[in-house]
Amino acid sequence: MQSQKLAFLQRGWPVIHVDTKKRELIGLFKNPGQVWCRDPHRVNVYDFRSLAKGIAIPYGIYDPVLNAGYVFVGTSADTPEFAVDAITWWWQTFGQVHYPGAPELLILADGGGSNGYRPRLWKYALQHQLAEVFQLGVTVCHYPTGTSKWNWVEHRLFSAISANWAGEPLSSYAKMLNFLKATTTEKGLVVKATLCKIHYQTGRKISDEQMEHLNLSKHNTLSQWNYTIRPSGCLVPIRKSEVILLH
């Protein structure tokens, strides 16, 4: 993973760390932490889903080169399609601007969840929603089980967000977005955020035939966790031993 990351950074190609933050209830609910205020916030005693205005699923994207975070807040379900939509939003809105002409993207993701190495829909959506649409090569490296704490999105982005809204009830989506956009650190972290109201269907299955049509090349090293997806019709490069250098 580190070799892949260095190879991309040396070429000036984008590298992002991604993951889904803990689901939040929108409404007058207790938020762990302390905050200085004139009057205490009155919140619900119980955090029942029925008392909430809605749910918020923050999907985080962290760019280590720019020290910038991007949060795609969903309102329905944390599915692979949702995760890929978040990355697509980042690439379309920010990635293409900061990395003009870059032919490849490296995604560093946890091994489980909506962007895990097992869900077929994750790979299928990367092919059809990102690689095909933008004619972009997408390399994915997953953190092995038990090592997700090394994912930079956790301690470079999510930790700062949690500290920023500590003790504040997330009473509305607007308030949540304001807290996200106002998050910063002494090292100059900048955060962008948007709200996604798309309803994502859970349990969607991808057939063996659909998987066979993916232009996916597994890496030699830990092939179940490392792979590259290219647009259809684009030749897959010959595999290297440790790092696939793409041109």
HELIX and SHEET records of a PDB file:
HELIX    1   1 GLN A    2  ARG A   11  1                                  10    
HELIX    2   2 ARG A   49  LEU A   51  5                                   3    
HELIX    3   3 PRO A   80  TRP A   90  1                                  11    
HELIX    4   4 TRP A   91  GLY A   95  3                                   5    
HELIX    5   5 GLN A   96  HIS A   98  1                                   3    
HELIX    6   6 GLY A  113  ASN A  115  5                                   3    
HELIX    7   7 ARG A  120  ALA A  125  1                                   6    
HELIX    8   8 LEU A  126  ALA A  131  3                                   6    
HELIX    9   9 GLU A  132  PHE A  134  1                                   3    
HELIX   10  10 SER A  148  TRP A  150  5                                   3    
HELIX   11  11 TRP A  152  TRP A  152  1                                   1    
HELIX   12  12 VAL A  153  PHE A  158  3                                   6    
HELIX   13  13 SER A  159  ASN A  164  1                                   6    
HELIX   14  14 TYR A  173  LYS A  181  1                                   9    
HELIX   15  15 ASP A  208  GLU A  212  1                                   5    
SHEET    1   A 7 GLU A  24  ILE A  26  0                                        
SHEET    2   A 7 GLY A  54  ASP A  63 -1                                        
SHEET    3   A 7 VAL A  15  THR A  20 -1                                        
SHEET    4   A 7 GLU A 104  ALA A 109  1                                        
SHEET    5   A 7 GLY A 137  HIS A 142  1                                        
SHEET    6   A 7 ASN A 226  ILE A 229 -1                                        
SHEET    7   A 7 LEU A 216  LYS A 218 -1                                        
SHEET    1   B 4 GLU A  24  ILE A  26  0                                        
SHEET    2   B 4 GLY A  54  ASP A  63 -1                                        
SHEET    3   B 4 ALA A  68  GLY A  74 -1                                        
SHEET    4   B 4 VAL A 190  CYS A 196  1                                        
END                                                                             
